[in-house]
Amino acid sequence: MSSMAPHTPVLVNEVLEWLRINPDGIYVDATTGAGGHSAAIAARLSSGKGKLISLDRDARALQIARERLKEFGSLVSFVHLPFSKIAEAVQGLGIAKVDGVLADLGVSSMQLDCPERGFSFREAGPLDMRMSSGAVEEDSLTADEIVNRWSEKELADLLYREAEEHDSRRIARAIVSARPIRDTAHLATVVAGVRKQWGRQRLHPATKTFLALRIAVNREVEELGQFLFRTPATLNSGGRWVILTYHSREDRPVKRAFQEGERAGILKVLTKHVIVPSPEEQAANPRSRSAKLRCVEKV
């Protein structure tokens, strides 16, 4: 299987069920990635009336999705924008409001498996981690700059704040003394060398460090905040909004935004308990293990 093979979309049946697809509706896949969820949504739309808007900040991902979804023709519109700009994406197509929005906050496995993007600790790649393929000027911060230039305290704070890494101080000290860090494999080795093993380790010891770097480089916290703030205004009443998260730093703000929307009388939370993948799906697709699905409806 080539590394460009499309990844398996997580919780795909549950996503379709909670979005409650109307064949004539208009839907947004705000994080298209390789287009797995988009393909499943498009397949449920009727060719004359239905419409899917597929967004991604990563031009390369959009290219792959465009190829994967070409059978759907003009049913799908591709927009090269981050999901924080959902309102511009929808209005730019002359659409007032949509019937459903999906965001899958996991990084596409395509990016993880592609060493030159620098997300992988399995292979040596440059310390980049920009999701925009470096196309967008404002995304100029790279992992290299953080790892090789930030102070030890800034590094430790970042690891603790964004990834809840308990060994953040020890890791930051090790990184600073091993500088210059050459590539992702070098970084992973340095982190693994000093990290305490906590209980049974299912994850690579550098997982949280890489997560924190990715979040910082791509300003994911700010991007998610903007997306959570702007999406309700783009939904029709009765429209559904489904979000998949993979760690508590994503899940908490989503849960909070949904609850605040409910208190304000704008949203109604439909998933009182988060939906998680079945044991079968977790076994078949290990990346789905930590996934949580939440859904709200616009009032």
C-alpha positions in Angstrom: 0.0 0.0 0.0 1.6 3.3 -1.0 1.8 6.1 1.5 -0.6 8.1 -0.7 -3.3 5.5 -0.3 -6.3 7.3 1.1 -6.7 6.8 4.8 -9.7 5.1 6.3 -12.2 7.7 7.5 -13.0 7.3 11.2 -16.6 6.7 12.4 -17.9 7.1 8.9 -21.3 5.5 9.5 -21.8 7.4 12.7 -20.9 10.7 10.9 -23.5 10.1 8.2 -26.1 9.1 10.8 -25.5 12.2 13.0 -25.3 14.6 10.1 -28.7 13.2 9.0 -27.9 13.8 5.3 -30.8 15.2 3.2 -30.0 14.3 -0.5 -30.9 17.8 -1.5 -29.0 19.5 1.3 -25.8 21.5 1.3 -22.9 20.2 3.4 -19.4 21.3 4.4 -16.5 18.9 5.0 -14.3 21.4 6.8 -11.3 19.2 7.0 -11.3 17.2 3.8 -7.9 15.5 4.1 -7.8 12.6 1.6 -11.5 12.9 1.1 -12.8 9.8 2.9 -15.7 11.4 4.7 -16.4 13.7 1.7 -16.8 10.6 -0.6 -19.2 9.1 1.9 -21.3 12.3 2.2 -21.3 13.0 -1.6 -22.5 9.4 -2.3 -25.7 10.3 -0.3 -26.5 13.5 -2.2 -28.7 13.7 -5.2 -26.9 15.0 -8.3 -29.3 17.8 -9.2 -29.8 19.5 -5.8 -27.3 18.4 -3.2 -24.0 20.1 -2.7 -20.8 19.4 -0.8 -18.1 22.0 0.0 -14.8 20.4 0.8 -12.2 22.6 2.5 -8.6 22.0 3.4 -5.7 24.2 4.2 -3.4 21.7 2.6 -3.3 22.1 -1.2 -1.7 18.6 -1.6 -4.5 17.0 0.3 -7.1 18.8 -1.8 -5.5 17.6 -5.0 -5.7 14.0 -3.8 -9.3 14.5 -2.6 -10.2 16.1 -6.0 -8.9 13.0 -7.8 -10.7 10.6 -5.4 -14.0 12.5 -5.8 -14.0 13.2 -9.5 -16.9 10.8 -10.1 -19.2 13.2 -8.3 -18.4 16.1 -10.7 -19.9 19.5 -9.9 -21.7 18.1 -6.8 -18.4 18.8 -4.9 -16.7 22.2 -4.7 -13.1 22.3 -3.4 -11.9 25.3 -1.5 -8.3 25.8 -0.4 -8.8 27.5 3.0 -8.4 26.5 6.6 -11.6 25.6 8.5 -11.3 28.8 10.5 -12.4 30.6 7.3 -15.6 28.5 6.9 -17.8 31.6 6.5 -15.7 33.0 3.7 -15.6 29.6 2.0 -19.4 29.3 2.0 -20.2 32.9 1.1 -17.5 32.8 -1.6 -19.6 30.2 -3.4 -22.7 32.4 -3.2 -24.3 30.2 -0.6 -26.1 31.8 2.4 -26.3 28.8 4.8 -25.7 25.1 4.9 -27.5 22.0 6.3 -24.5 20.3 8.0 -20.8 20.8 8.8 -18.3 18.1 9.6 -14.8 18.6 11.1 -12.4 15.7 11.7 -9.6 17.2 13.8 -7.2 14.3 13.3 -4.2 14.9 11.1 -4.7 12.9 7.9 -2.6 9.8 7.9 -1.4 11.0 4.5 0.5 13.8 6.2 1.7 11.5 9.0 3.0 9.0 6.5 4.8 11.4 4.3 8.3 11.9 5.8 9.1 15.1 4.0 6.3 16.9 5.8 8.0 16.2 9.1 5.1 14.8 11.1 6.5 11.3 11.5 8.9 10.0 14.1 9.3 6.8 12.3 11.4 8.2 9.5 13.8 11.1 9.3 12.2 14.1 7.8 12.8 17.9 8.0 11.5 19.6 11.1 8.6 21.3 9.3 5.1 20.2 10.3 3.3 22.9 8.5 -0.1 21.6 7.3 -0.4 24.1 4.6 2.5 22.5 2.6 4.3 25.8 3.2 2.1 27.5 0.6 0.6 30.2 2.9 3.0 32.9 3.8 1.7 33.5 7.3 2.4 29.9 8.2 6.1 30.7 8.4 6.8 29.1 11.8 8.3 25.6 11.5 9.1 22.9 14.1 12.8 23.5 13.4 12.6 27.1 14.7 10.9 26.0 17.9 13.1 23.0 18.5 16.4 24.7 17.7 15.7 28.3 18.8 13.2 28.6 21.5 14.4 28.8 25.1 14.3 25.8 27.4 11.4 27.3 29.4 9.4 28.2 26.3 9.8 24.6 25.1 8.8 23.0 28.4 5.8 25.3 28.7 4.7 24.4 25.2 4.9 20.7 25.8 3.0 20.9 29.0 0.4 23.3 27.9 -0.5 21.8 24.5 0.2 18.1 25.0 0.0 17.6 28.8 3.5 16.1 28.7 4.5 15.4 32.3 8.2 15.1 31.4 8.1 18.5 29.7 11.0 20.0 31.7 13.3 17.0 31.3 12.5 16.8 27.5 13.1 20.5 27.0 16.5 20.3 28.8 17.5 17.3 26.6 16.5 19.0 23.4 18.4 22.2 24.2 21.6 20.2 25.1 21.3 18.1 21.9 21.1 21.0 19.6 21.2 21.4 16.7 18.4 18.8 16.2 18.8 17.6 12.6 15.5 16.0 11.7 12.4 14.3 13.1 14.1 11.0 13.8 16.9 12.8 15.7 14.2 14.6 17.8 12.3 11.4 18.5 15.5 9.7 19.7 16.4 12.6 22.0 12.9 12.6 23.5 12.7 8.8 23.9 16.0 8.8 25.7 14.8 10.9 28.6 11.1 10.3 28.8 10.0 8.2 31.8 7.9 5.2 30.8 4.4 5.6 32.4 2.6 2.3 32.7 2.0 0.3 29.6 3.2 2.3 26.5 0.9 2.0 23.5 2.3 5.2 22.0 5.8 6.2 20.9 7.4 8.2 23.7 7.8 11.2 21.4 4.1 11.3 20.5 3.2 14.2 22.8 6.2 16.2 21.9 5.3 16.0 18.2 1.7 16.8 19.0 2.7 20.0 20.8 4.9 21.1 18.0 2.3 20.4 15.4 -0.3 22.4 17.4 2.1 25.4 17.8 3.3 25.4 14.2 -0.2 25.3 12.7 -1.7 27.6 15.4 -4.3 24.9 15.9 -5.7 26.3 19.1 -6.5 29.7 17.5 -7.8 28.0 14.3 -10.1 25.8 16.2 -11.3 28.7 18.3 -12.2 30.7 15.1 -13.9 27.7 13.6 -16.0 27.1 16.8 -16.9 30.8 16.9 -17.9 31.2 13.2 -19.7 28.0 12.3 -23.1 28.4 14.0 -23.8 31.5 11.8 -23.3 29.4 8.6 -25.9 26.7 9.6 -29.5 26.7 8.7 -31.9 26.1 11.6 -32.1 22.3 12.1 -28.6 22.0 10.5 -26.2 19.6 12.2 -22.6 20.1 13.2 -20.4 17.0 13.8 -16.9 17.2 15.2 -14.4 14.4 15.7 -11.6 15.0 18.2 -8.6 12.8 19.2 -7.2 14.3 22.4 -8.5 16.4 25.3 -6.9 19.6 24.2 -9.3 19.5 21.2 -12.2 17.9 22.9 -12.5 20.3 25.8 -13.0 23.5 23.7 -15.4 21.7 21.4 -17.5 20.5 24.4 -17.4 24.0 25.9 -18.4 25.7 22.7 -21.3 23.3 22.2 -22.5 23.8 25.8 -22.2 27.6 25.6 -24.2 27.5 22.3 -26.8 25.5 24.1 -27.0 28.0 27.0 -27.3 30.8 24.5 -30.2 29.1 22.9 -28.4 28.8 19.5 -27.4 25.1 19.6 -28.9 21.9 21.0 -26.4 19.2 22.1 -27.5 15.9 20.6 -24.7 13.7 22.0 -25.1 13.8 25.7 -22.4 11.1 25.8 -19.6 11.2 23.2 -19.8 8.6 20.5 -16.7 6.4 20.2 -15.6 3.8 17.6 -16.7 0.2 18.1 -14.1 -2.3 19.3 -14.2 -3.7 15.7 -13.3 -0.4 14.2 -10.6 0.3 16.8 -9.1 -3.1 15.9 -9.3 -2.5 12.2 -8.1 1.1 12.3 -5.8 1.8 15.3 -5.8 5.5 14.5 -9.5 5.6 15.4 -8.8 4.5 19.0 -8.9 7.9 20.7 -11.7 9.4 18.5 -14.7 11.0 20.0 -17.7 12.3 18.1 -19.9 15.2 19.3 -23.0 16.6 17.5 -25.1 19.6 17.9 -28.2 21.0 16.0 -28.8 24.6 15.2 -31.9 25.7 16.9 
